[in-house]
């Protein structure tokens, strides 16, 4: 976390008239009782992680500021819980206990509460986390094939907590697009306090691998349904106040046989930006909107820009010039260019509007909608 972000958090706390100005769970009328307590605890953990003094080693003034913020957070959380809460905080305010790890042949069994997850293969390693593939062998999730995602550096736990916060919020949505977001099965701390989550293992190919299978780009008719699925899940998230903020081809999981698209990796997401005053936390020069590099306040239009860049990539376009192959229909090219205009005020503003516009584009080019089998070489 940068020092200016820490100062923004301090400003939010100083200007708050009560806990409801800081904790979104207190403003969600659908949350009551234990569900509200759990949501409050999750938000508190996320903010405490952001203000962890260990993240500012070598900067004593910043560490002092972080400690003051932790004190303010504790006071507001106690007010939110009601009388007596300072003496007896709920048990779930603290991070979850470390998972128990037991050797199991070539892999390990990670025990999280009643669930026993056998992890046998390490499938990928990114900048933030390592992903292991396995299966739940005992407990409520027994039989489910899973992916366990664990941060590499515990200083990055706040990114994992951001993903947990976003996935929990999206799971409360009632729209069918909820199935296009990974479900959160469990969360835990592994080893030296490294945060981890357990998600269902999802079949499919990420969009980078998919593009590599087509020498001249993915056929435009298929790029259109991929784009519509992507716009719909982003529209769903935006309605709930969540900006993904890091959409790129590796985070799009495409299932060709039934035309399903899942949007992965919500570690950099921004929740309720006008209230939390969170900023963008990652910049991808190929897929992020220009305002991300300029550190402008987050707007949903940044996700739309990234979607346009993903479509350009899938179509076989040139990411440097923005040009597309001659075989891409002109109307589809105009649609992609509208998504990727440099100014956030001049480009597309609403994901659902663009979902419907892309449907009209498909009809104008290919006629009445029909299911076309997607054959991947």
Buried (B, 14 or more C-beta within 10 A) or exposed (E): BEEEBBEBBBEBBEEBEEBBBBBBBBEBEEBEEEEBBBBBBBBBBBBBBBBBBEBBEEBEEBBEBBEEBBEBBBEBBBBBBEEEBEEEBBEBBEBBEBBEEEEBEEBBBBBBEEBBBBBBEEEEEEEBBBBBBBBBBBBEBEEBEBBBBBBEEBBBBBBBBBBBBBBBBBEEBEBEBBEBBBBBBBBBBBEEEBBBBBBBBBEBBBBBBBBEEBEEBBBBBBBBBBBBBBBBBBBBBBBBBBBBBBBBBBBBBBBBEEBBBBBBBBBBBBBBBEBBBBBBBBBBEEBBBBBBEEEBEBBBBBBBBBBBBBBBBBBBBEEEEBEBEEEBBEEBBEBBBBBBBEEBEEBBEBBBEBBEBBBEBBEEBBEEEEEEEBEEE
